[in-house]
Every structure is written in structure tokens, then in C-alpha cells.
Amino acid sequence: MTLETAQPWDGTETAAGSSSTAAHLRAVWRFEVETDPEAALSRWGGFLDQFASHSFQSEQWISNWYNFAAERGLAEPIFVVAEQKVHSNQTQVRVALPLCRYRRLGAWVIAAPDLGVSDVFAPVTNQPGVLEQTDFIELIKAVRIALPPHDLILLQRLDLNQLAEGPAPVGSRHLLELNVAAWRKPIDEQVRTALFSTFSKKLRSTAKKKIRAMSSDVQRELVHQWPVREPQVLKQIWEMRDRRRDALAPGEHGSNVDWSAFYQRMHETGADSSPFCATVLYANGRTVSAALGIRHHHQVTGIVLTMEPGEHEKYSPGLQAAIGFIERAAEQGLDAVDFSIGNQPYKKSLGAIPRPLHTLLVPNSWLGNALWLGWKLRHAIRRRLEKR
């Protein structure tokens, strides 16, 4: 399905919409929507791999997610590209948006390929700053008529930091800033040569004491599988995570989907090797904690950090696995460790830097408007309660 439009947006629906430059208003955008994932990825999969800033938008992740979701009847694939006119008879792909459509509360929702497994979603652009954040909102509104029938566009945990900031879209009725951030630790020369000096003073002291105490009491061993070679490692980490969750909140796993099967599929479909990397901490030969990540370009994103409930918790084994994970990333010559979404205090103490995340809601029917109003009301109540 293809839509061509000579005026991609007019900026009338957002307070910051008037910031769109004359060049934007004169540009010709061509939107193409593909619902066959194989056809979409055969044409634009290379674009994802070249320009995606997150592992969750890489070709391998999106391909496996689409197949996994389709097999289980979870969602329908939708792939959108936006081309911009660069010459009188030539266009260039500027933005790619892997999306999906599913039913929620009786409504058709178009969303990011997530459903509980992808930590963040970011538009894939062919260069940083190709759009301002406000322009992206207007682009989403412009492409609505080319999309399959839907009541609401809902993009959660949206990372817009690859876009140009421009005027802050705080007045937008569609964009809500979350109270939770994503965290990233750049790896520079100081990290490579004096890692502990990049931590907070308190964590630096605590980590050294915990490592010394564990090394004195048990046989401590830190093992890296970068990449993961044995499928059993993924299974062990996943089961340990579930035991930890049950210990903290019995019976509350948060998802009815067995996403461990998705991770297993990702591991098996690696072209040359698994995209996953694991750092595992052992005490007397028993697994006590692990950090699992996924590599993309020169960055690794942590997706699981967990530990075994029990006697070894006094050594802060999760923290030790996280530090070992950073050390290994530095040894591998990577540029950053992304700790992804979540405001856990250890991320700041490890020297990670936060970046804001948003939710974007664009209603497209009376039912979508009702869902949008309900979502905004819940968001406002939650923010008010947090300020008390």
C-alpha cells in the first residue's frame, strides 16, 4: 500500500507544530506501508541494520518478532517507510517504522513490535537529526490514512533522542513524557583503564568489599560467553530470573507469553553467531547471578540482570555481574553499555546517563479518543501521586 502526499503535515494540532520550517512544509513525502514482513525486510531490512540505534529495531530482532507474533496470533505486522524528495524526480528513504496491529479492549491498536519484550522503540532514521521531535509527531499523524483500519496509534517507551530536539514538544496533546528513563554508559578511555573510578564513591567502596568477601568465602568465578555458545545458558538465566521474580512477588510474572522461546529463536537464527552475550557469576561452581545482553553495532544492551535467591545475596552478586558485564564490553572494544529502561539506583551509581522516554498516542476514531482520554487521565493521576 502506498500513499503520496505533497504536504506531510500542517502543524495545527500541536502547540509546537508551528516550529516546522518552510523547508519541511515544502517537502514532498512518500509513505509506503507493507503488511508482508518478508517483502518488507527484503527491501528495507538492510536499512534497519545500518541505521537502527537499538537492538530492538535490528533486522534480526524485527524478523523474529514478526514471525513469533504471527505464529501465536498476537499481532499483525505493519512496516512503514517515509521517503523525502531530494531532487525533482528522486526520493530517499529517511525513516523506517516497524510496527504492528492488535486488538486491545475491543479496539484496533497500531503499536511498536513489543507486547512485553522490547524495552524501547525508536524511529530508524538515515541520519541523526533528520527530523525534529515535533515533526515526528506530525509525520505519524500524516501517515494515518495509509495505515490499515485502526482506532489508536500507541507508541510506548518511545526514544526520540536520535531526532533533533527543536522546540520541546511539551504542549503536544499526543506526547507524554514518562517518569522512567533509559540509561546508557559510554565506554571511554577512563572506563577502559580505570573502570571503578567511573562509579559513585559509595558503590565503588561497596563493590570492592563484596568482591573481596566473596573471594574469601567461596570459590568465585566470573565466566563470559560473548557470544553465547550454549543454548542452555539462555535457559538457565531465564529460569533464574523467574525464580528471582517469584521470590520478590510470587505469581506476578506480568506476561502470559513465553518470551523465552523468542530469545531461543533469536539465538538459533544468528547468521554467524548468537547476538546474545552473557556474563555469569559462580560460587563454588553454582550459578549465583548473570547479566544477559544483545549486541548491535558497537553497543551492547543489557536485557536481563538477575541473581539466584538465597545465601549468596549478601555478596551483591547482581552488582558483580553488572560490573563484569561492563568490563567485558570494554575489553571487546564497544562504545557503550545500554542498561535500557528502568530507574534502578545502581544504573546511576555505575555512571550511566539517563535519557527521557515518551508515550505517543494518536486517536483515529471515537473509540480511540476514549482510550486516549483514559490513558491521559491515568498518566496525570500517576504523576500527581508520585509528587506527593
N, C-alpha and C positions, 0 to 999 in steps of 0.2 A: 504494500500500500504506500502511496507517495502523495505528499502534499507540497505544493509550491505556494509561497506567499511573498508578495513584494514588500509588505510591511510586517516585519516579525512581531512587533508589539508597539503599543502607543503610550504605555506608562501611566494610564489613567487609573489603575486600580491599586497603586501603592504610593505611599507618601513620598518615597524616594524615586518613584518612576520617572519623574521629570529630569533626573540626572542623566538619562540616556543621551549620548552625544548625537549630534546631527549625522555623524558617520554611521552610527548604529541605525538610525531611523531610515537612512537611505539604502542601507544594505539589503540585498536580496538573500533570504534564507530559504533553503530547500530541505524539508523534513522528509525522511524516509523511515517507515515503520515496517518491520519484518517480524512475523509471528512464527516463522520456521527457524528454530535455533541453529540447525545445521547450515542452512543457507546464510543466515546472518553471520555466523562465526567464520564461514568460509570466505566471506567478503571482508569482514571487519575484525576478525579475531587478532590479526597482526597489529591493528590499531590499538586494541586493548593492551596487548603485551608490550608494545613500545611505549605507550603513554600513561597507562594506569599507575596512579600513585599508591594504590593499596593492593595487597594480595587478593582482597575480596572482589576486585574487578578485573583480575587477570583472566586470560582466555581459558586457562585450565580450570580455575575456580568456577567461572560462569558456565562453561560447558557441562561440568559435572553437576552443578547445582540445577541447571535446567533439566538434565536427564533424571536426576534423583527426584525432583519435584514432580515431573510428569509421570514417572512410574508409580508414584504414590498418590496421584491425584491432588496434589497440594496447590498447584498454581499453573497458569498458562504462561509461556514465555512471550515477552514483547521486547524487541530490540529497536531502539531509536537512534538515528544519526541526524545531525544537523550540519548541513553544508552551507558555506557562506560564499557569496560571489566575490571572486578575487580579480577577475577580468571580465570583459564584456560577454564572453562565451565560456567562461571557465569557473568552476566552483571547487572548493576544497573542504574536506571533512574537518570540522573544527571540534565537534562534541559528539561523544557516544554515550548512550544511556542504556545499559542493560536493565530491563525492568521485568515485571511480571504482573499478572492479573489473578485475583482470587476473590472468593465470597467471604464477607465478614458482616455479621449482623444483618443479613439479608441484602447487603449492598455489594456491588462490584467495585473492588478497590484496585487501583494500579499502584504498585509499590516497588521498592528495591527488592532484588533477589536475596531475601533474608529469612524470615519466618523463624528466627531464633538462632541462626548460626553465623551470620555475617556481622561483625562488630560495628563496622561503619560503612557508609555509602558515600561515594564521591563521583561527581561527573568526570568523565575521562575527556580531557581536552588535549589538543595537539601542541599546546604550549601554555606555560603558566600565565595567568592574567589575560587570556583571550576574551574572557567575559568578566564584567563586574558582578558582584553577588546579586545586586538588584536586577541586572539584566538576565541572570539565570532564572529568577522567578518569572520574569516576563516571557522568557523562552518556553518555560514549562506551560504557561497559560496559552501561548501561541500554538503549541503542538497538540493541544487537546482535541481539536476536531479531526486530527489524523489518527487518533488512537481508537482502539476497539471501544464499544459502549462501556461506560463506567460512571459511577456516582461520585467517586472521590479519588484524587491523586494524593497519596500519603508516602512521603519520603522521610523515614525516621533515621536518627543518628547520622544526619547529613553533615559531611565535612566539606565546607566551602573554602578551605584555606588555600587551595590551588588557584582560586579565582582572584581577580583584582579586588581590593577592598572597596574602593569607591566610597560614596556616601553610605554610612551604615544604614542597612535596611530595617532600622528599629521600628519604623512606622508601618511596616508591611502587615497587612491583616492575615497574610498567609504563612509567615515565617515566625517560629517560636524558638528562642534560644533555650537550650536545655541547661539544667543545673549540674550536669555531669559533663566532663571534658574527656578528650582523648589525650594521651601523654606519650611523648617521644623523647628519647635520649640520644642526641647526636654523639657520634664517636669521633673525637678529635685526638690530637697528639697527647693531650693530658690524660684522656681515658686510656689510651694505649700504653702509656708509660707509668702512670700513677693513678690507677683507677680509684682507689679508696679516697684519694684527695678530692674526688668529684662528688662524694656523698656528703650528707649533712654530718655535722660533728657527732651528734648522738648516734646515728646509725653506724658511722664509721667505728666508734668505740664498741657498740653492741655487737656488730658483726664479727669483729676480731675476737671478742671474748667467747662468742658462741662457737666459732670455728675451733678455737683452742680447746674449749671444754669438750667438744665432741671428739676431737682428735685424741684427747687424753683418755676418754672413757670407752671409746669403741674404735673399731677399725673403720675409719672414714674414707670413702672413695667417691670421687666425682667423675662420672663417665659421660662422654659426649658422643652422640650419634648425629653427626652433621654431614650428610643427610641420614635420616632414619633408614636403617638397612633391614631391620627385622619387624615385620608387621605386629608381632607380639608386643613390642614396645608401646605402640599406639593403644592397644587393648589394655595393657597394664595401667597406663596413665589415665585412660578414660575411666576404668573401674576405680582407681584410687580417687579420682575427682568425685565420683558418685558416692563413695564411702565418706569422703570429707563432707559433702553436702548433706548426707543423711545425718552425720554427727552434729552438724550445725542446725539443720532444720529438717527433721525427719519427715520423709514423704513429700517434700516440696522440691521437685526437680524442674518445674517451670515449663516443660515442653513434653508433648505427647509423641514427638517424633524422635526416632532413634538416630540422632545425628552422628553417632559413632560410625554407623555404616557409611555415611557420606565421607567421613575422614578416611575410612578404609579404601573407599573408591578413589579418592584423591591420591592416596599413597600408591595405589596399583596402576594408575594411569599416568604417572610421571614419565615423560618421554625418555629421559636418560637416567633419572634417579628421582627419589621421592622429594617433593617440595618441602617436606617437614624436617625439622631438626629438633633434637631433644637433648636436654641436659638432665641427668638423673643422679640423685644423691643416694648412696648406700651406706647403711650402718651394719657392720658385721654381715655383709652380703645380702641384707634385706633392703628393699626399696623403701625410702622414707619420704622422698619428695621428688618433684620433677617440674621442669619448665619445657613446654612444647611450643614451637613457633613454626611459622611458614615464611620461606624466603621469596622475595620478589625483587629483581634487580639488585641494588646494593643495600637492601634493608631487610631486616627480619622482624616480623610482627609476632609478639607473644600472644598465644590464643588460650593456653591453659597454664596456670601456675597453681600447683596443689601439693598437698602433703598428706601422709598417712596419719590418721588419728592415733594417738597412743603415747607411749613413754618418751618418744624422741621429739615430741613437740617442744620440749624445754630448750632444744638447741636451735630453734627457729629455722627448721630445715627448708621451708619455703623461701625465706630470705636468702639462704645459702645457695639454693638452686638459681634464684634470680641473678645473684652476683656472678655465679659461674656462667650463666647464660650470656651476660654482658661481656665477660672476659673472652668467651669463645667467639662471640661476634667480632670483637676487636681483633682477635688472632686471625680471623677469616678475612680481614680487610674490609668489613662492611662499614657503611657510613652512619648507620643509626639502628637502634633498637626501638621499635614502636611497642609501647605497653598497652596500646589500644584504649578502649573506653573504660571508665571507672575512676572514681576519685579516691582510691585506696591510698592512705598516707604514705605507704612505702615507696610509691612512684615518685613523689616529690622528694623524699629523703634520698632516693637513688640518683637524683639530679635530672629527672625527666622534666620536660617543659609541656605545660598544658596548651591545648588549642580547643576553641569552642566547637560545639556541635549543635545542630538545629533539627527541628521537625518542620517540614514543609507540607501544608495542607491546601489543596486547591479543589473546592467542591465543583461538581458538574451537574447536579440535579437537586431537587428538593430534599431527597434522602441524604445526598452528600452534604448539603447545607446543615441538616440536622446533626449528622455525625461530626461535622466541622465545629459547630457551636458547642456540642457536648465535649469535644476534645479540648477546646479552648477554655471551657469552664473548669474542667478537671485540672488543666495546667495552671490556671490562675489560683485555684484553691490550694494546690500543692505548693506553689511558690509562696503564697501567703502564710501557710502553716510553717514552712521552712524558715521564715523570717522571725517567727516568734521566739 
